[in-house]
Amino acid sequence: MTARPATLSQVQLARRWHISPRTLERWRSRNHGPAFVRLAGRIIYRVADGEAYEAARRRDPAQEPGA
């Protein structure tokens, strides 16, 4: 069994979410998006932070008003 990585690069996270890496750059400049780490001039995202961001934006249509 292969271990799951603990971090993702900007490109890896963009691929996961089917968005442009530039979108992640824009979000960072606007203090939006998932938490990130700047390490030695590189931007990395912890998988746990990406999953927390996903969970915080989860919507259940059955729970929406008017459903």
OpenMM code with the backbone's topology and positions (N, CA, C; nanometers):
from openmm import Vec3, app, unit

residues = "MET THR ALA ARG PRO ALA THR LEU SER GLN VAL GLN LEU ALA ARG ARG TRP HIS ILE SER PRO ARG THR LEU GLU ARG TRP ARG SER ARG ASN HIS GLY PRO ALA PHE VAL ARG LEU ALA GLY ARG ILE ILE TYR ARG VAL ALA ASP GLY GLU ALA TYR GLU ALA ALA ARG ARG ARG ASP PRO ALA GLN GLU PRO GLY ALA".split()
positions = [
    Vec3(0.0847, -0.1178, 0.0000),
    Vec3(0.0000, 0.0000, 0.0000),
    Vec3(0.0892, 0.1240, 0.0000),
    Vec3(0.0573, 0.2191, -0.0843),
    Vec3(0.1360, 0.3411, -0.0970),
    Vec3(0.0879, 0.4441, 0.0042),
    Vec3(0.1827, 0.5075, 0.0704),
    Vec3(0.1486, 0.6111, 0.1677),
    Vec3(0.0981, 0.7351, 0.0957),
    Vec3(0.0001, 0.7988, 0.1544),
    Vec3(-0.0559, 0.9217, 0.0984),
    Vec3(0.0367, 1.0379, 0.1327),
    Vec3(0.0628, 1.1269, 0.0382),
    Vec3(0.1519, 1.2399, 0.0683),
    Vec3(0.0869, 1.3333, 0.1710),
    Vec3(0.1690, 1.3952, 0.2531),
    Vec3(0.1191, 1.4881, 0.3548),
    Vec3(0.1026, 1.6285, 0.2994),
    Vec3(0.1713, 1.6567, 0.1875),
    Vec3(0.1640, 1.7903, 0.1282),
    Vec3(0.1427, 1.7801, -0.0221),
    Vec3(0.0928, 1.8902, -0.0781),
    Vec3(0.0728, 1.9007, -0.2224),
    Vec3(0.1355, 2.0308, -0.2706),
    Vec3(0.1885, 2.0283, -0.3895),
    Vec3(0.2364, 2.1521, -0.4510),
    Vec3(0.1150, 2.2293, -0.5038),
    Vec3(0.1393, 2.3516, -0.5430),
    Vec3(0.0330, 2.4327, -0.6020),
    Vec3(-0.0254, 2.3631, -0.7246),
    Vec3(0.0597, 2.3089, -0.8086),
    Vec3(0.0140, 2.2411, -0.9309),
    Vec3(-0.0667, 2.1162, -0.8961),
    Vec3(-0.0209, 2.0402, -0.7985),
    Vec3(-0.0933, 1.9192, -0.7590),
    Vec3(-0.2322, 1.9521, -0.7046),
    Vec3(-0.2405, 2.0553, -0.6199),
    Vec3(-0.3708, 2.0931, -0.5648),
    Vec3(-0.4618, 2.1465, -0.6749),
    Vec3(-0.4073, 2.2249, -0.7654),
    Vec3(-0.4867, 2.2762, -0.8773),
    Vec3(-0.5419, 2.1604, -0.9613),
    Vec3(-0.4606, 2.0603, -0.9861),
    Vec3(-0.5074, 1.9437, -1.0618),
    Vec3(-0.6181, 1.8716, -0.9864),
    Vec3(-0.6001, 1.8549, -0.8569),
    Vec3(-0.7006, 1.7865, -0.7739),
    Vec3(-0.8353, 1.8561, -0.7846),
    Vec3(-0.8339, 1.9881, -0.7850),
    Vec3(-0.9572, 2.0661, -0.7863),
    Vec3(-1.0000, 2.1087, -0.9267),
    Vec3(-0.9240, 2.0714, -1.0266),
    Vec3(-0.9563, 2.1061, -1.1656),
    Vec3(-0.9669, 2.2580, -1.1838),
    Vec3(-0.8691, 2.3278, -1.1279),
    Vec3(-0.8606, 2.4725, -1.1439),
    Vec3(-0.7199, 2.5073, -1.1901),
    Vec3(-0.7008, 2.6295, -1.2293),
    Vec3(-0.5695, 2.6761, -1.2726),
    Vec3(-0.4809, 2.7034, -1.1500),
    Vec3(-0.3513, 2.6738, -1.1597),
    Vec3(-0.2606, 2.7131, -1.0516),
    Vec3(-0.2666, 2.8648, -1.0264),
    Vec3(-0.2936, 2.9391, -1.1313),
    Vec3(-0.3052, 3.0846, -1.1181),
    Vec3(-0.4216, 3.1237, -1.0255),
    Vec3(-0.5274, 3.0428, -1.0255),
    Vec3(-0.6393, 3.0681, -0.9345),
    Vec3(-0.5927, 3.0594, -0.7900),
    Vec3(-0.5118, 2.9597, -0.7586),
    Vec3(-0.4587, 2.9481, -0.6227),
    Vec3(-0.3705, 3.0678, -0.5893),
    Vec3(-0.2907, 3.1145, -0.6843),
    Vec3(-0.2082, 3.2337, -0.6623),
    Vec3(-0.2958, 3.3555, -0.6316),
    Vec3(-0.4011, 3.3702, -0.7090),
    Vec3(-0.4927, 3.4832, -0.6895),
    Vec3(-0.5598, 3.4743, -0.5529),
    Vec3(-0.6032, 3.3554, -0.5157),
    Vec3(-0.6664, 3.3383, -0.3851),
    Vec3(-0.5694, 3.3763, -0.2728),
    Vec3(-0.4442, 3.3334, -0.2851),
    Vec3(-0.3460, 3.3671, -0.1808),
    Vec3(-0.3286, 3.5175, -0.1696),
    Vec3(-0.3238, 3.5858, -0.2827),
    Vec3(-0.3037, 3.7309, -0.2801),
    Vec3(-0.4236, 3.8032, -0.2188),
    Vec3(-0.5385, 3.7374, -0.2189),
    Vec3(-0.6615, 3.7964, -0.1639),
    Vec3(-0.6983, 3.7380, -0.0275),
    Vec3(-0.6050, 3.6633, 0.0323),
    Vec3(-0.6303, 3.5977, 0.1620),
    Vec3(-0.7546, 3.5098, 0.1573),
    Vec3(-0.7650, 3.4335, 0.0524),
    Vec3(-0.8768, 3.3426, 0.0298),
    Vec3(-0.8163, 3.2051, 0.0049),
    Vec3(-0.8971, 3.1020, 0.0109),
    Vec3(-0.8474, 2.9688, -0.0204),
    Vec3(-0.7907, 2.8984, 0.1003),
    Vec3(-0.7355, 2.7806, 0.0784),
    Vec3(-0.6841, 2.7001, 0.1889),
    Vec3(-0.5547, 2.7580, 0.2466),
    Vec3(-0.5282, 2.7212, 0.3710),
    Vec3(-0.4023, 2.7601, 0.4346),
    Vec3(-0.2863, 2.7018, 0.3542),
    Vec3(-0.1731, 2.7714, 0.3565),
    Vec3(-0.0559, 2.7254, 0.2833),
    Vec3(0.0688, 2.7546, 0.3646),
    Vec3(0.1779, 2.6952, 0.3220),
    Vec3(0.3076, 2.7154, 0.3863),
    Vec3(0.4051, 2.7641, 0.2808),
    Vec3(0.4771, 2.8706, 0.3118),
    Vec3(0.5844, 2.9169, 0.2244),
    Vec3(0.7136, 2.8632, 0.2863),
    Vec3(0.7786, 2.7750, 0.2138),
    Vec3(0.8970, 2.7084, 0.2654),
    Vec3(1.0075, 2.7162, 0.1613),
    Vec3(1.1145, 2.7829, 0.1966),
    Vec3(1.2297, 2.7979, 0.1061),
    Vec3(1.1867, 2.8542, -0.0290),
    Vec3(1.0942, 2.9505, -0.0260),
    Vec3(1.0502, 3.0148, -0.1490),
    Vec3(0.9452, 2.9378, -0.2270),
    Vec3(0.9054, 2.8227, -0.1762),
    Vec3(0.8028, 2.7419, -0.2432),
    Vec3(0.6740, 2.7473, -0.1634),
    Vec3(0.5630, 2.7311, -0.2318),
    Vec3(0.4331, 2.7236, -0.1678),
    Vec3(0.3922, 2.5772, -0.1634),
    Vec3(0.3555, 2.5312, -0.0451),
    Vec3(0.3031, 2.3957, -0.0318),
    Vec3(0.1739, 2.4008, 0.0482),
    Vec3(0.0900, 2.3042, 0.0226),
    Vec3(-0.0378, 2.2921, 0.0917),
    Vec3(-0.0399, 2.1588, 0.1644),
    Vec3(-0.0776, 2.1612, 0.2913),
    Vec3(-0.0959, 2.0361, 0.3629),
    Vec3(-0.2254, 1.9729, 0.3129),
    Vec3(-0.2233, 1.8432, 0.2904),
    Vec3(-0.3422, 1.7729, 0.2438),
    Vec3(-0.4569, 1.7962, 0.3422),
    Vec3(-0.4274, 1.7926, 0.4709),
    Vec3(-0.5304, 1.8127, 0.5733),
    Vec3(-0.5958, 1.9503, 0.5594),
    Vec3(-0.5180, 2.0531, 0.5260),
    Vec3(-0.5751, 2.1871, 0.5080),
    Vec3(-0.6635, 2.1930, 0.3837),
    Vec3(-0.6220, 2.1277, 0.2780),
    Vec3(-0.7040, 2.1228, 0.1571),
    Vec3(-0.8353, 2.0503, 0.1825),
    Vec3(-0.8291, 1.9396, 0.2563),
    Vec3(-0.9507, 1.8649, 0.2875),
    Vec3(-1.0416, 1.9444, 0.3812),
    Vec3(-0.9838, 2.0191, 0.4747),
    Vec3(-1.0640, 2.1032, 0.5636),
    Vec3(-1.1343, 2.2128, 0.4839),
    Vec3(-1.0648, 2.2701, 0.3877),
    Vec3(-1.1244, 2.3734, 0.3013),
    Vec3(-1.2399, 2.3137, 0.2213),
    Vec3(-1.2192, 2.1936, 0.1678),
    Vec3(-1.3254, 2.1256, 0.0938),
    Vec3(-1.4467, 2.1011, 0.1833),
    Vec3(-1.4232, 2.0501, 0.3031),
    Vec3(-1.5325, 2.0176, 0.3952),
    Vec3(-1.6104, 2.1428, 0.4361),
    Vec3(-1.5399, 2.2536, 0.4540),
    Vec3(-1.6057, 2.3780, 0.4948),
    Vec3(-1.6964, 2.4316, 0.3842),
    Vec3(-1.6718, 2.3923, 0.2609),
    Vec3(-1.7503, 2.4420, 0.1488),
    Vec3(-1.8504, 2.3398, 0.0971),
    Vec3(-1.8596, 2.2280, 0.1662),
    Vec3(-1.9530, 2.1226, 0.1254),
    Vec3(-2.0964, 2.1711, 0.1444),
    Vec3(-2.1773, 2.1464, 0.0455),
    Vec3(-2.3184, 2.1832, 0.0514),
    Vec3(-2.4028, 2.0596, 0.0238),
    Vec3(-2.5041, 2.0408, 0.1046),
    Vec3(-2.5967, 1.9306, 0.0862),
    Vec3(-2.7266, 1.9893, 0.0317),
    Vec3(-2.7609, 1.9621, -0.0948),
    Vec3(-2.8800, 2.0206, -0.1541),
    Vec3(-3.0069, 1.9909, -0.0741),
    Vec3(-3.0113, 1.8777, -0.0078),
    Vec3(-3.1302, 1.8422, 0.0699),
    Vec3(-3.1460, 1.9327, 0.1918),
    Vec3(-3.0373, 1.9972, 0.2341),
    Vec3(-3.0409, 2.0843, 0.3510),
    Vec3(-3.0568, 2.2316, 0.3150),
    Vec3(-3.0564, 2.2621, 0.1863),
    Vec3(-3.0682, 2.4009, 0.1419),
    Vec3(-3.2128, 2.4481, 0.1540),
    Vec3(-3.2323, 2.5757, 0.1817),
    Vec3(-3.3693, 2.6295, 0.1861),
    Vec3(-3.4388, 2.6081, 0.0527),
    Vec3(-3.5655, 2.5736, 0.0597),
    Vec3(-3.6424, 2.5516, -0.0627),
    Vec3(-3.6307, 2.4106, -0.1176),
    Vec3(-3.5548, 2.3270, -0.0472),
    Vec3(-3.5370, 2.1893, -0.0951),
    Vec3(-3.6539, 2.1019, -0.0548),
] * unit.nanometer
topology = app.Topology()
chain = topology.addChain("A")
for resn in residues:
    res = topology.addResidue(resn, chain)
    for name in ("N", "CA", "C"):
        topology.addAtom(name, app.Element.getBySymbol(name[0]), res)
